[in-house]
Amino acid sequence: MPPPLEAGHVPVLPEEALRLLAPLPGETWVDCTTGGGGHSRLIAEKIGPTGRLLCLDQDRTMLALAAPRLAGLPVELIPANFDQLVEVLQNRGIERVDGVLADLGFSSDQMDDAGRGLSFKNVGPLDMRMDGRSGATAADLVNTMSEAGLADLIYEYGEERLSRRIAKRIVERRTAKPFETTEELASAVRSCVPRSGGIDPATRTFQAMRIAVNDELGALDRLLALLPKVVRPGGRVGIISFHSLEDRRVKRAFKGSPLWESLTKKPAEAGDDEVARNPRARSAKLRVARRSP
């Protein structure tokens, strides 16, 4: 038996995911975002020893963490982004799968790792890259983009109505000293945006930077476009999103196409008990669809 999951690796909406996706013994599944391995283990235990589960994650560190938690289960750990799913399946001689799950959020391991710079709760380098090896960092963006470009990015990806004010402050601050840490960016945002309720003023700006650095919406669009090609008729797909930019795309893909039968008229959300146990679940929304014949 695999070891128990630590408290920090509790998957969001586990009961809802299993009930709606209904993985069966012997089926072939893909967990597009393995993270800490919580959802992967739930699926692997349902499909049993005759099933097959491909566990994808572009973050090799997360795959290494998930490996002991999934030991003894019918899984294969694959370092790849979910928009590479077609290539992953072709390389393994798989034409269609019975189900796909994608949790679009960040794991607790990733958010709590100060070295990644994903959160303003920990002081670390302003990086935010999921693979940590290539592409522009968040520091590159805030230190080189024009004021207008920053304002547009923060407004579009962060849905931040004060984006122009924030962009102006960022440009003012970087003139004296380029941004290097998460605390420096968070401080710049807080200095010009009033706190509203319990939400930190830097929240939306950090969301925007993470989305831009990792091309998260582009990757999601590519995944949604390729899913009809890789999921067999009758197969199920579940996507867990954490903000409206993602959820709108998923809703449009599932409800606006004859290729899918939506199994969730409204997205499944966490109840009070789950939120109390796992605050990360508060903003999670699960939409599930069945591939039409």
N, C-alpha and C positions, 0 to 999 in steps of 0.2 A: 504493500500500500504506500502511496506517496505521503510525504510528511504533511502535517496540517499547515494551512496558510496562516502567516502571521496576521495580526489585526490590521496592519497597514496595507494588506493586499486584498481586502474584501472587495469583490467585484460589485459594481452597481447593478441594481435591478436584477438580481440573480433568479429569483422565483419567476418574475415576469418573463425573463428571457427564455428560461427553460420551458415554461408553459406555452408560450406563443411560437417558439421555434420548434419545439417537440422533436429533438434529435432522437433517432431510433437506432437500435443495435445494427451494426454492419454498414452504416452509412458513411459517406465521405464528406467531411466538413472542412471549412477554412475559418480560422480565427485570424482576421486581418490585422489585429492590433493586440498582440499577445500580452504586452505589458508584464505585470507580475504573475500572470498565469492563472488568475482566478476563474475567468470565463472558460479558458481552455480546459481546465480540469473538470469543470461541470459538464462540458460537452463530451470530453473524452470518456468520462465515467458512464455517460448515457449510451454512447455508440459502442462501447465495450471492446473486447480484444479483437473482434472481427471487423471493427470499423477503422477509419483512418482520419486523422486530424492534422492538417498542415497549419503550423503556427508561425505567422509572419510578424516581423517587427523590424523596422529600419534601424532601431537602436540595439546594437549588439550587446550592450551592457544589460539591457532588460532580458534578452534571451538567456544570458548567462545566469541571471537571477532566477528566471522561471524554470530552468532545466531541472534543478533538484526537486522543485515542487511538482513537476510533471513526470518524475521518474517512475518507470513501470507502466506507463499509460501509452496507448497507441498514437503517439504524436511524433511529428518531425518539425524541428525548429529551423526556421529559414530566415536569414538576414535579408529582408527585402521590404520595400514599401508596398502598400496595398494596390497602388496603381500599376504594379508589375505582375498582377495576379495571372494574367493570361500566359506570360512567359514562364512563370513558376509552374503552372499546371502542364504546359507543353513539355517542359524539361523532365517531367515525371510521367509522361504518357497518360495524363488524365484529361479527358475531353470535357466532362461535366461533373459538377459536384451536387450533393444533396442540400447543402446549406452553407451560408456565409454569415458571420457575425463581425461587426466592426464597432468597437468602442472608441469614439473619436477624442476622448478626453486624455489627459495626462495621468500617469500613475502617481501614487504618493511618493514612490522612490524617486521619480524624476523631479517632481515639484520640490521635494525636500533636499535635493542635491544642490547645494549652493554653487558648485562648480559649473552647472549648466546655465545658470542665470535665467531660469524660467519664471521665478517668482520674486516679488519685491519683499517677501517675508524674510528672505535670507540675503545677506550681502554676498555678492559674487560677481564674477565677470559678466558683462552684458553680452552674452553669447546667444542663447536660445536655440541653437541648432540641434535638431533631434539626433542626427548622426554624428555630430561633433567633429566632422572631418572636412567638410567641403561647403562652399557657398558663403554668401555674405552673412555676417553676424548682425545682431541687433545694434551693436555699437557702430558697425559700418553704416547702417541705415541712418541712425540719428545724427551721425557726425558728417554725413556727406549729402543727404538729400536736401533739396531746396525747401524753403519754408512752406511754399504752396504744396509741394509734393508730400511733405510730412503731414500737413493738415488734411489733405485728401485721404491719405492712408489711414490716419487715426479715425477719421470720420467714417470711412467705408468699412474698415475691418473691426473697429472698436465701437462703432455706432455712438461715438462721443460727440455731443452737440457743441462742446467747447473746444473742438479740435484746433481751430485757428489760434485761439489763445495759447493752447499748449505748444503748438508748433513754434509760435513766436518766442515763447520762453525757452524752448530747447535751443533755438538758434542763438538767442542771447547768451545762454550759459556756455554753449560750446565754443563761442568766440574767444572766451577767456581760457577755457580748458576743455579738450575733447572728453566726451563721456566714456567712462571705462567700466563702471560698476552699476549694478541694479539699483543700489541705494541712491546714486547720483541722479538717475533718471526718475525714480520715484519721487525724490525730493523736488526736482524741477516741476513735476506735474502738480504735486501737492501745494507748491508755493503759489499756484495761480488758479487752482480749482477748489472750490469749497467742498467740504465733506457733506455727503447726502446720506442720511440714515447710517446704516452700518457698513456701507460700501466704501472701500478705500478709493480716494480720487484717482489713484494710479491704475486701478483695475482695468479699465477699458483700453488705456494706452498700451499696457503690457499685453493684453489680448491681441490688439492690432499688430504689435511687433512680432509676436509668436506666429500669428497667421501668415504674415508677410515673409518672415525668415524661412519658414518651412513650406510655403506654398500650399497651405492646408486646404484651402477651398478649391484650388486647381486639382489637387490630388483627389479630393472627394468627387469632383465632377467627373474625373477620369474613371474612378471606381464605379460610379453610378452608370456610366455609359457602357462599361464592359460587363457588368453583372448579367444582363440578359444572355450574353454569349457563353457564360460559364456555368450558369445554374440550370439544372435540368427542369423540364416541366413538372410542376408540383413541388419543386424545391423551395426552401424558405430563406429569406434574407432579413437580418435584423441589424439596424444601425442605431447606435446610441449617440446622440449629439448633446452638446452642452451650451449652445447659444443659438440665437435665432437665425444667424447666417447659415449655419449648417442645417438646422431643422427645416428651414424653408426649401432648401435644395432637395432634401430627402423626401419631403412631402410631395413636392412637384414631380419627382421622378416616379414615385409609387402610385400617386393618384392620377397623374396626367398621362398614363401610358396603358394601352391595352395589353402590354406584356406582363403587367403585374396586377394581382388581386390584393388590395390592401387588407390586412388582418387587424389593423388598428385604426378605427375611425378617428380617434384621438390618441396621441402618444401616451404610452404607459409612463407613469411617473412614480417616484418613490413616496411611500407613506411616511407618516410622522415617525414611526418606530425606526425605519431604516435610516432616515435623516439623522435621528438622534445617535444611531450607532455609527453612521458613516456620513458626515456632513458633505462630502464630495458628491453624494447622490442628489443633493438638493435641486440642482439645475438640470439633472439628466432627463432626457426624453428618448424613449425607445419606440421606434416605428418598425413594423414587421410587415412583409409582403410575401405572397406566394407567387411563384412563376407560373404564368398562364400556359395552357397547352399550346 
